[in-house]
Amino acid sequence: MTDRIDRARGLVEQALREVEAELAAPRSGLCPVQLGTCRDTLRGYVSALESGNLPPRKDRSERLCRLVVDGWPFDAPLAGTVLAAERAFRTA
């Protein structure tokens, strides 16, 4: 794996752990359905990074970015982590 893929995997796994922790013990008042979407999407990212079966960069979505920006408060603790993970996946 390349350094970029390793870095992306680390960030995505960290975001996944934090989202799962928020689902298990809600602290931020974020919508559980949106958190579930984040969890499922991040799991897909981990799988793609592990298998090397990445779509072309131009075809990698920004759905988590849109969800966070449109639906979460600006000071949501997970926002930065999720956005960094998706950005790293898109550029891996």
C-alpha positions in Angstrom: 0.0 0.0 0.0 1.1 3.5 -0.6 1.6 6.1 2.2 -1.5 7.9 1.0 -3.7 4.8 1.3 -2.2 4.0 4.7 -2.9 7.5 5.9 -6.5 7.4 4.5 -7.1 4.0 6.1 -6.0 5.3 9.5 -8.2 8.4 9.3 -11.2 6.4 8.1 -10.8 3.8 10.9 -10.4 6.6 13.5 -13.6 8.2 12.2 -15.4 4.9 12.2 -14.4 4.2 15.8 -15.6 7.7 16.9 -18.9 7.3 15.0 -19.5 3.9 16.6 -18.7 5.3 20.0 -21.3 8.1 19.5 -23.9 5.6 18.4 -23.2 3.5 21.5 -23.2 6.4 23.9 -24.8 9.6 22.4 -23.3 12.8 23.6 -23.6 15.3 20.8 -27.3 15.1 19.9 -26.6 14.0 16.3 -29.3 12.1 14.4 -28.8 8.3 14.8 -29.9 7.7 11.2 -27.2 10.1 10.0 -24.6 8.5 12.2 -25.7 5.1 10.9 -25.2 6.4 7.3 -21.7 7.6 8.3 -20.9 4.2 9.9 -22.0 2.3 6.8 -20.2 4.6 4.4 -17.0 4.6 6.5 -17.1 0.8 6.6 -17.3 0.8 2.8 -14.3 3.1 2.6 -12.3 0.8 4.9 -13.2 -2.2 2.7 -12.2 -0.4 -0.5 -8.9 0.7 1.0 -8.1 -2.8 2.3 -9.0 -4.5 -1.0 -7.4 -1.9 -3.2 -10.7 -1.8 -5.1 -10.9 2.0 -5.2 -13.1 3.8 -7.7 -11.4 6.4 -9.8 -10.9 9.6 -7.8 -13.3 11.5 -9.9 -16.0 9.0 -9.0 -15.5 9.1 -5.3 -18.5 10.7 -3.7 -18.7 13.5 -1.1 -21.9 12.3 0.5 -20.5 12.5 4.1 -19.2 16.0 3.5 -22.7 17.0 2.3 -24.4 15.2 5.3 -22.1 16.9 7.8 -22.2 20.4 6.3 -26.0 20.3 5.6 -27.2 18.4 8.7 -24.8 18.8 11.6 -24.2 21.8 13.9 -20.9 23.6 13.1 -19.4 22.6 16.4 -20.3 18.9 16.2 -17.3 17.1 17.7 -17.2 14.4 15.0 -17.5 16.8 12.0 -13.8 17.4 11.6 -12.9 13.8 12.0 -15.5 12.6 9.4 -14.6 15.3 6.9 -10.8 14.6 7.2 -11.5 10.8 6.7 -13.6 11.4 3.6 -11.1 13.9 2.2 -8.3 11.4 2.7 -10.3 8.6 1.0 -11.1 10.8 -2.0 -7.4 11.5 -2.5 -6.0 8.1 -1.7 
